[in-house]
């Protein structure tokens, strides 16, 4: 059985790049999304995130969706840059509703613009705090 979340090789100590496909369950979410992004946030005090939704992405299990929302409310305020590639309409709506919490620079990209999204994320240079 393959994982529904793949950590992409472009990931760094400040940015998590993930590829989502099929249906996201709790185990995949915790191992390949929640733990890595929280580790980046704990190390730096902030994080960047690129989420690439594959054509075969079907959504989140109810439990994984609840955990994702908890992660957003726990550390979303510390996000600096967010990129969503081929996101479902529900994700765009959720992120717009979360604007009071999440102040990160956020961009949405089409599926064919994955390379552009990766380049935009890699171009981020943190400001001195």
KEKE-3310 file (N, C-alpha, C; in steps of 0.2 Angstrom, whole numbers, plus 5000, padded with zeros to 4 digits):
npx = (5004:5003:5008:4997:5001:5016:5032:5040:5056:5061:5060:5065:5075:5067:5055:5042:5037:5024:5015:4999:4988:4975:4965:4967:4972:4972:4985:4994:4993:4998:5011:5017:5014:5009:5019:5031:5029:5027:5039:5048:5043:5045:5059:5062:5053:5044:5037:5037:5026:5022:5009:5004:4992:4987:4980:4972:4968:4957:4952:4950:4950:4938:4943:4957:4955:4950:4961:4970:4964:4966:4980:4982:4976:4984:4997:4997:4998:5011:5016:5025:5026:5014:5010:4999:4995:4985:4973:4958:4942:4937:4948:4953:4943:4943:4955:4954:4944:4952:4960:4961:4968:4979:4993:5002:5011:5002:4999:4991:4992:4990:4989:4999:5008:5017:5031:5034:5028:5036:5049:5045:5043:5056:5063:5061:5067:5071:5067:5077:5075)
npy = (4994:5011:5027:5041:5053:5061:5066:5078:5078:5091:5097:5106:5112:5122:5122:5113:5102:5094:5080:5076:5063:5052:5047:5055:5049:5047:5041:5043:5057:5061:5056:5060:5074:5082:5079:5082:5096:5102:5100:5108:5120:5121:5121:5133:5143:5147:5142:5136:5130:5120:5113:5100:5095:5080:5074:5063:5065:5063:5068:5071:5060:5060:5061:5065:5077:5084:5084:5091:5104:5107:5108:5119:5129:5128:5131:5139:5153:5155:5153:5157:5157:5151:5139:5132:5120:5116:5115:5109:5117:5118:5119:5131:5140:5137:5142:5156:5159:5157:5168:5178:5172:5166:5174:5172:5174:5169:5159:5152:5139:5132:5115:5113:5122:5118:5118:5132:5135:5128:5135:5148:5145:5141:5153:5160:5170:5172:5185:5194:5192)
npz = (5000:4996:5002:5005:5006:5001:5005:4997:4987:4987:4999:5014:5028:5032:5024:5020:5007:5000:4992:4988:4987:4982:4996:5011:5026:5044:5049:5038:5038:5050:5051:5039:5037:5048:5059:5052:5048:5060:5066:5059:5061:5075:5076:5069:5073:5064:5048:5030:5017:5004:4996:4985:4976:4969:4953:4956:4969:4983:4994:5012:5026:5039:5052:5049:5043:5054:5062:5054:5053:5067:5067:5059:5067:5078:5074:5062:5062:5062:5050:5035:5021:5010:4998:4986:4975:4962:4971:4979:4977:4990:4999:4995:4999:5013:5017:5014:5023:5034:5035:5045:5055:5048:5042:5032:5016:5003:4989:4975:4963:4946:4941:4930:4934:4943:4944:4944:4956:4965:4963:4967:4981:4984:4982:4993:5006:5022:5033:5044:5061)
capx = (5000:5007:5005:4993:5005:5023:5036:5044:5063:5063:5059:5071:5074:5062:5050:5039:5034:5020:5011:4994:4984:4970:4962:4972:4970:4976:4992:4998:4993:5002:5018:5020:5012:5009:5025:5037:5028:5028:5046:5051:5040:5048:5066:5063:5048:5040:5038:5034:5023:5019:5004:5003:4986:4987:4973:4968:4967:4950:4950:4953:4946:4935:4948:4963:4953:4950:4968:4973:4962:4969:4987:4981:4974:4990:5004:4995:5000:5018:5017:5027:5024:5010:5008:4994:4996:4979:4969:4951:4939:4935:4954:4954:4938:4945:4961:4951:4941:4957:4964:4962:4973:4985:4995:5007:5010:4999:4998:4988:4995:4987:4993:5004:5013:5021:5038:5034:5027:5042:5053:5043:5045:5063:5066:5060:5073:5068:5070:5080:5070)
capy = (5000:5017:5032:5046:5059:5060:5071:5079:5079:5098:5099:5109:5113:5128:5122:5106:5101:5088:5078:5073:5059:5047:5050:5056:5046:5049:5039:5047:5064:5062:5054:5064:5081:5085:5079:5086:5103:5105:5100:5114:5126:5121:5122:5139:5147:5148:5137:5137:5124:5119:5107:5098:5090:5076:5073:5057:5067:5062:5072:5069:5056:5065:5062:5068:5084:5088:5085:5097:5110:5108:5110:5126:5134:5128:5134:5143:5160:5156:5151:5163:5157:5145:5138:5127:5118:5112:5114:5109:5123:5119:5121:5139:5143:5137:5147:5163:5160:5157:5174:5182:5168:5165:5180:5170:5176:5163:5159:5146:5138:5127:5109:5113:5127:5115:5120:5139:5135:5126:5140:5153:5143:5141:5159:5164:5172:5174:5191:5194:5193)
capz = (5000:4995:5006:5002:5006:4999:5006:4990:4988:4988:5006:5017:5035:5033:5020:5018:5001:5001:4987:4991:4982:4985:5002:5017:5032:5050:5050:5033:5040:5056:5049:5033:5036:5055:5062:5049:5048:5067:5068:5055:5065:5082:5075:5066:5075:5058:5042:5024:5015:4998:4995:4978:4975:4962:4950:4960:4976:4984:5000:5019:5031:5044:5057:5047:5042:5060:5064:5049:5056:5073:5066:5056:5072:5083:5071:5056:5063:5061:5043:5032:5014:5008:4990:4985:4968:4960:4977:4978:4979:4997:5002:4994:5003:5020:5018:5014:5029:5040:5034:5051:5058:5044:5038:5027:5009:5000:4982:4972:4956:4942:4940:4926:4936:4949:4944:4946:4963:4968:4962:4971:4988:4985:4982:5000:5010:5028:5036:5051:5067)
cpx = (5004:5004:5002:4996:5013:5027:5041:5051:5065:5062:5066:5070:5069:5055:5048:5035:5031:5016:5006:4990:4980:4966:4966:4969:4974:4983:4996:4999:4998:5009:5021:5018:5013:5016:5031:5036:5029:5035:5050:5049:5044:5055:5067:5059:5044:5041:5035:5031:5020:5015:5002:4997:4986:4980:4969:4967:4959:4947:4953:4948:4943:4940:4954:4961:4953:4957:4972:4971:4965:4976:4987:4980:4980:4995:5003:4998:5007:5020:5020:5025:5020:5009:5004:4994:4990:4975:4962:4948:4938:4942:4955:4949:4940:4951:4959:4948:4946:4961:4966:4967:4980:4987:5000:5005:5007:4997:4995:4990:4991:4992:4999:5010:5017:5028:5039:5033:5033:5048:5051:5044:5052:5066:5065:5066:5070:5072:5073:5075:5073)
cpy = (5006:5022:5037:5052:5057:5066:5072:5080:5087:5101:5101:5109:5119:5127:5114:5106:5094:5087:5074:5069:5054:5051:5050:5053:5048:5047:5043:5054:5065:5061:5059:5071:5084:5085:5083:5094:5106:5105:5106:5120:5127:5123:5130:5145:5149:5142:5139:5130:5125:5112:5106:5093:5087:5076:5068:5059:5067:5066:5069:5065:5062:5067:5066:5076:5088:5089:5091:5103:5112:5111:5118:5131:5134:5132:5139:5150:5161:5154:5158:5163:5150:5144:5131:5126:5113:5110:5113:5115:5124:5121:5129:5142:5143:5142:5154:5164:5160:5164:5178:5178:5167:5171:5179:5173:5169:5164:5152:5145:5132:5121:5110:5119:5125:5118:5128:5139:5133:5132:5146:5151:5143:5148:5163:5164:5175:5181:5190:5196:5196)
cpz = (5000:5000:5002:5002:5005:5001:5000:4992:4989:4995:5009:5024:5037:5029:5019:5012:5001:4995:4989:4985:4986:4991:5008:5023:5038:5050:5045:5035:5045:5054:5044:5032:5043:5058:5059:5049:5055:5069:5065:5059:5072:5081:5073:5070:5070:5053:5036:5022:5008:4998:4988:4978:4968:4959:4953:4967:4977:4990:5007:5022:5036:5049:5055:5045:5048:5063:5060:5052:5063:5072:5063:5062:5077:5080:5065:5056:5062:5054:5039:5024:5013:5000:4990:4977:4967:4966:4975:4980:4987:5001:5001:4998:5011:5021:5018:5020:5035:5039:5041:5056:5054:5040:5033:5020:5006:4993:4980:4965:4953:4942:4936:4928:4942:4949:4946:4953:4967:4968:4967:4979:4989:4985:4989:5004:5017:5030:5043:5056:5073)
residu = (UNK:UNK:UNK:UNK:UNK:UNK:UNK:UNK:UNK:UNK:UNK:UNK:UNK:UNK:UNK:UNK:UNK:UNK:UNK:UNK:UNK:UNK:UNK:UNK:UNK:UNK:UNK:UNK:UNK:UNK:UNK:UNK:UNK:UNK:UNK:UNK:UNK:UNK:UNK:UNK:UNK:UNK:UNK:UNK:UNK:UNK:UNK:UNK:UNK:UNK:UNK:UNK:UNK:UNK:UNK:UNK:UNK:UNK:UNK:UNK:UNK:UNK:UNK:UNK:UNK:UNK:UNK:UNK:UNK:UNK:UNK:UNK:UNK:UNK:UNK:UNK:UNK:UNK:UNK:UNK:UNK:UNK:UNK:UNK:UNK:UNK:UNK:UNK:UNK:UNK:UNK:UNK:UNK:UNK:UNK:UNK:UNK:UNK:UNK:UNK:UNK:UNK:UNK:UNK:UNK:UNK:UNK:UNK:UNK:UNK:UNK:UNK:UNK:UNK:UNK:UNK:UNK:UNK:UNK:UNK:UNK:UNK:UNK:UNK:UNK:UNK:UNK:UNK:UNK)
# end
